[in-house]
């Protein structure tokens, strides 16, 4: 049976879980993910795990934070005044906001998670939501399209 190689295009289904069992992403058979191996569409450790897989044979991998979305950085926690949100929303812990930030002279929209609301300030976390977590992926390749 054919095995996935570098540069192959594959269709996969998977479940991504945190150590506490929380599912952070699920890709079902009715809408599989199509990726070209080697194009950095998935974390490198996940792509490496897919290489050598056969269609229909599931595989489970666990990756450390530094192989996934990196560690959490305390300097990405910021305190913002509640008034900066205007009347458009009332920030609550756990809420994920789209925030505009400037980097290298360019505007970017990034997710920020509300950690705490205290008096007139809101603590937001600009770390990737999966940063600092061990991640478990249950992967199944459903189709392999070899490189021509």
C-alpha positions in Angstrom: 0.0 0.0 0.0 1.2 3.5 -0.8 2.8 5.6 2.0 2.8 9.4 2.3 6.0 11.0 1.1 7.4 14.6 1.1 5.5 16.8 -1.4 2.5 14.4 -1.6 -0.9 16.1 -1.3 -3.0 14.3 1.3 -6.5 14.5 2.6 -6.7 13.9 6.4 -9.1 13.9 9.2 -8.0 14.5 12.8 -8.9 15.3 16.4 -6.6 17.7 18.3 -6.8 17.5 22.1 -5.2 19.1 25.1 -4.0 17.0 28.0 -7.2 17.7 29.9 -9.2 16.1 27.0 -10.5 19.4 25.7 -10.9 19.1 21.9 -9.4 22.2 20.3 -9.9 21.1 16.6 -11.8 18.4 14.9 -11.7 17.8 11.1 -14.4 15.3 10.0 -14.7 12.9 7.1 -17.4 15.1 5.4 -14.9 18.0 5.1 -11.3 16.6 5.2 -8.3 18.9 5.3 -6.2 18.8 2.2 -2.5 19.6 2.7 0.7 19.4 0.7 3.3 17.8 2.8 6.3 20.1 3.2 4.4 23.4 2.6 4.2 24.2 6.4 0.4 24.1 6.5 0.6 22.1 9.7 3.1 22.2 12.7 6.3 20.5 11.5 6.0 17.7 14.0 2.5 16.9 12.6 3.7 16.9 9.0 6.6 14.6 10.0 4.2 12.2 11.7 2.1 12.0 8.5 5.1 11.0 6.3 5.1 7.3 6.1 1.4 6.9 7.0 -0.9 4.7 4.9 -4.5 5.7 4.0 -7.0 4.4 6.5 -4.5 3.6 9.3 -4.9 5.9 12.3 -2.0 7.3 14.2 -1.8 9.1 17.5 1.0 11.6 18.3 1.7 13.9 21.3 3.8 17.0 20.8 5.5 19.3 23.3 4.8 23.0 23.4 8.1 23.9 21.7 7.1 21.6 18.8 3.6 23.1 18.5 2.8 26.7 19.2 5.7 27.5 21.5 5.8 28.5 25.1 3.7 31.1 26.8 5.3 34.5 27.2 4.4 36.7 30.2 5.3 39.8 28.2 2.3 39.0 26.0 -0.1 39.7 28.8 -1.3 43.3 28.6 -3.6 45.5 30.7 -5.9 47.7 28.7 -8.4 50.3 30.0 -12.0 49.1 29.8 -12.9 52.4 28.0 -10.7 51.4 25.1 -13.5 48.9 24.1 -16.1 51.6 23.9 -19.7 50.6 24.1 -19.4 47.9 21.4 -18.7 45.1 23.9 -18.4 44.2 27.5 -15.2 42.1 28.0 -15.6 38.9 30.0 -13.0 36.3 31.0 -12.5 33.7 28.3 -13.7 35.9 25.5 -11.4 36.0 22.4 -11.1 39.4 20.8 -9.6 40.5 17.5 -7.1 43.2 18.3 -5.2 45.4 15.9 -1.5 45.7 16.7 1.4 47.4 15.0 4.6 45.4 14.2 7.4 46.6 11.9 5.2 49.5 10.8 2.3 47.3 9.7 -1.1 46.7 11.2 -2.0 43.1 12.1 -5.1 41.6 13.5 -4.4 39.1 16.2 -6.5 37.1 18.7 -6.3 38.2 22.3 -8.0 36.2 25.1 -9.5 38.2 28.0 -8.0 36.7 31.2 -9.4 39.1 33.8 -11.6 42.1 34.2 -10.7 44.2 37.2 -12.1 47.6 38.0 -11.3 49.9 35.0 -8.8 47.5 33.3 -8.9 44.3 31.3 -6.0 41.8 31.2 -5.6 40.3 27.7 -3.3 37.5 26.6 -1.8 37.8 23.1 -0.2 34.3 23.3 -1.6 31.8 20.8 -4.4 30.0 22.6 -2.5 26.7 22.2 0.9 28.1 23.3 2.3 26.3 26.3 0.2 23.2 25.9 1.1 19.6 25.0 -1.1 18.6 22.1 -2.4 15.2 21.1 -3.4 14.6 17.5 -5.4 11.5 16.4 -4.7 11.5 12.6 -6.1 9.4 9.7 -5.0 9.9 6.1 -8.0 9.2 3.9 -6.4 9.9 0.5 -2.8 10.2 -0.8 -2.1 12.0 -4.1 1.5 11.3 -4.9 3.7 14.0 -6.4 4.0 13.7 -10.2 
